[in-house]
């Protein structure tokens, strides 16, 4: 069956016998609909790689069969003829986290990874800490990237902060007089991927950049809380490395606050 501007040009008709089943879609973008009909090789490669991480066990093959004129318009095109990329990740988003950390000095050797269902929501989480000072977090709903986060990210962060504080207290990393680690402390150097599958997602905005389902928060918080607690107990070396990273971030934050307050006091007295 052939379509044009979304409308079928005729009925579905058989064209021969076949042994394999499935669907093949062939299309060219319509310049009356799209702002540009020129493809960007790098954007497509990055998108398919990301999609392969989110769909573990699925092989994706990308071939560039554009003619020379089309390739010359793309600054990211591969110069040799018909380049082919294959993406296949058995580790799913755990492989994604490993890819994100490939040029970083990591803290916990074992990547925390869990795949479990709760509240009717399929939850898949992976995280690993590095020596970085910033957080790198990717959140997805039904394989759709949510750059502005949402309820699943809220549940993840709540459970992460609570679990690390509980473990630090129980193992005497935090003394009775010490204040709890903050969310800011536990997110420093964090590299994480959150992927959930939910039946009826509710997004904020047309671009689906933020998730609004309350059950997603509960599901992620439950799964994260249970499984991270088990991971920390079963991997004491990794747990210690993570807690020490968070404690260092806490001390640096407190030192920065003291220095800032001192400067403000000095400025007030001079005034």
C-alpha positions in Angstrom: 0.0 0.0 0.0 1.3 3.4 -0.9 0.6 6.7 0.8 1.0 10.4 -0.1 0.7 13.2 2.5 -0.8 10.7 4.9 -3.5 9.4 2.6 -3.6 5.9 1.1 -3.3 5.9 -2.8 -5.2 2.6 -3.0 -6.2 -0.5 -1.1 -3.8 -3.1 0.4 -3.0 -5.6 -2.3 -0.9 -8.8 -2.5 2.2 -8.6 -4.7 3.5 -12.2 -4.2 4.2 -15.0 -1.8 6.6 -14.7 1.1 7.9 -16.9 3.9 8.8 -14.1 6.3 6.3 -11.9 8.1 6.7 -8.3 9.3 6.3 -4.8 8.1 8.7 -2.8 5.9 8.2 0.9 5.7 9.9 2.9 3.0 9.5 6.7 2.8 11.0 9.9 1.7 10.3 13.1 3.6 7.8 15.6 2.0 9.2 19.2 1.8 5.6 20.5 2.1 5.5 19.0 5.7 9.1 19.0 7.0 11.1 22.2 7.5 14.1 20.4 5.9 14.3 17.1 3.9 18.1 16.9 4.4 19.2 14.1 6.8 21.9 14.5 9.4 23.9 11.3 9.7 25.2 12.1 13.3 21.7 12.8 14.7 20.4 9.5 13.2 23.4 7.5 14.5 23.0 9.0 18.0 19.2 8.4 18.0 19.4 4.8 16.9 22.3 4.0 19.3 20.2 5.4 22.2 17.1 3.5 21.0 19.2 0.2 20.9 20.3 0.8 24.5 16.6 1.2 25.5 15.6 -2.0 23.6 18.1 -4.6 24.7 18.4 -7.6 22.5 17.2 -5.8 19.4 19.6 -5.3 16.5 19.4 -2.1 14.6 21.2 -1.7 11.2 21.8 1.7 9.7 23.0 2.1 6.1 23.7 5.3 4.2 22.6 4.8 0.6 22.2 8.5 -0.3 23.6 9.7 -3.6 26.8 11.8 -3.6 24.8 15.1 -4.0 22.7 14.3 -0.9 25.8 13.3 1.1 27.6 16.6 0.2 24.8 18.5 2.0 25.5 16.6 5.3 28.7 17.8 7.0 28.6 14.6 9.2 28.3 12.2 6.3 30.9 9.3 6.1 33.1 9.8 3.0 33.3 6.1 1.9 30.4 4.5 0.0 27.3 3.1 1.8 28.7 3.0 5.4 26.8 0.5 7.7 26.4 0.7 11.5 25.0 -2.1 13.6 23.7 -1.5 17.2 23.0 -4.4 19.6 23.2 -4.2 23.4 22.4 -7.2 25.6 23.0 -5.1 28.7 20.4 -2.5 27.9 20.7 0.8 29.8 23.5 -0.7 31.9 25.5 -0.6 28.7 24.3 3.0 28.1 25.7 4.0 31.5 29.0 2.2 30.7 29.1 4.2 27.4 28.5 7.5 29.2 31.4 6.7 31.6 33.9 5.4 29.0 36.3 8.3 29.4 35.7 9.0 33.1 37.3 7.8 36.3 34.6 5.7 37.9 34.0 5.2 41.6 31.8 2.0 41.8 33.1 -0.8 39.6 29.8 -2.6 39.5 27.0 -0.8 37.8 23.7 -0.8 39.7 21.1 -2.2 37.4 17.5 -3.3 38.0 14.5 -4.2 35.8 11.3 -4.8 37.7 7.5 -4.0 37.6 5.6 -2.1 40.3 2.2 -0.3 40.3 1.7 -1.7 36.7 4.8 0.2 35.6 7.8 -1.5 34.2 10.9 0.1 35.7 14.5 -0.1 34.4 17.2 1.7 36.2 21.0 1.9 36.0 23.6 4.1 37.7 27.3 4.5 38.3 29.3 7.3 40.0 32.4 9.0 38.5 34.9 11.6 39.7 32.9 14.3 37.9 31.3 17.2 39.8 28.2 17.2 37.7 25.2 15.0 37.3 24.4 13.2 34.0 20.8 11.8 34.0 18.7 10.5 31.1 15.0 9.8 31.7 12.7 8.0 29.2 9.1 7.0 29.1 8.1 4.4 26.5 11.5 5.1 24.9 10.6 8.8 24.6 13.3 11.1 26.0 12.1 13.4 28.8 14.8 16.1 29.1 12.8 18.0 31.8 12.4 14.9 33.9 9.1 14.4 35.6 7.6 12.2 38.3 9.8 9.2 37.5 12.9 11.3 38.1 11.4 12.6 41.4 10.8 9.1 42.6 14.4 8.1 41.7 16.0 11.0 43.4 13.9 10.6 46.6 14.8 6.9 46.9 18.5 7.6 46.1 18.9 10.2 48.8 17.0 8.1 51.4 18.9 4.9 50.7 22.3 6.5 50.8 21.6 8.3 54.1 20.2 5.1 55.7 23.2 3.1 54.6 25.6 5.8 55.7 23.9 5.9 59.2 23.8 2.2 59.6 27.5 1.8 58.7 28.7 4.8 60.8 29.8 6.8 57.8 27.5 9.5 59.2 27.8 10.0 63.0 24.9 11.0 65.2 25.8 14.7 65.2 26.3 14.8 61.4 23.6 16.2 59.1 22.1 14.1 56.4 23.4 14.1 52.9 21.4 16.4 50.7 20.0 15.6 47.2 22.7 17.8 45.8 25.4 15.8 47.6 24.2 12.4 46.3 23.9 13.6 42.7 27.4 14.9 42.3 29.2 12.6 39.9 26.1 10.5 39.3 25.6 9.0 35.8 22.1 7.4 35.6 19.5 6.3 33.1 15.8 5.9 34.0 13.6 4.0 31.6 9.9 3.2 32.3 7.1 1.6 30.3 3.7 2.9 31.3 0.3 2.2 29.7 -1.2 5.7 29.6 1.6 8.3 29.9 0.6 11.9 30.8 3.1 14.4 29.4 3.4 18.1 30.2 3.7 20.1 26.9 3.5 19.1 23.3 7.2 17.9 23.1 6.6 15.3 25.9 9.6 16.7 27.7 8.2 16.0 31.2 6.2 13.1 32.7 3.2 13.8 35.0 2.0 10.3 36.1 1.9 10.0 39.9 2.0 6.2 39.7 5.4 6.5 38.0 6.9 8.3 41.0 5.6 5.6 43.4 6.8 2.7 41.1 10.3 4.1 40.6 10.7 5.1 44.3 9.6 1.5 45.4 11.9 -0.4 43.0 14.8 2.0 43.5 14.5 1.8 47.3 14.3 -1.9 47.5 17.0 -2.8 45.0 19.5 -0.1 45.8 19.5 -1.2 49.5 20.2 -4.8 48.4 23.0 -3.6 46.0 24.7 -1.6 48.7 24.7 -4.5 51.2 25.9 -7.0 48.6 28.7 -4.7 47.2 30.3 -3.1 50.3 33.4 -1.8 48.3 31.2 0.0 45.8 28.9 1.3 48.6 31.9 2.7 50.4 33.2 4.4 47.3 29.8 6.0 46.6 29.3 7.2 50.2 32.8 8.6 50.3 32.1 10.5 47.1 28.9 11.9 48.6 30.6 12.8 51.9 33.3 14.7 50.0 30.6 16.6 48.1 28.9 17.5 51.4 32.1 18.8 52.9 32.9 20.9 49.9 29.3 22.3 49.9 29.6 23.2 53.6 33.1 24.8 53.1 31.8 26.8 50.2 28.8 28.0 52.4 31.1 29.1 55.2 33.4 30.9 52.8 30.4 32.7 51.2 29.0 33.7 54.6 32.3 35.1 55.7 32.6 37.2 52.5 29.0 38.5 53.0 29.7 39.4 56.7 32.9 41.2 55.7 31.1 43.1 53.0 28.4 44.1 55.5 30.9 45.4 58.1 32.8 47.4 55.4 29.6 49.0 54.3 
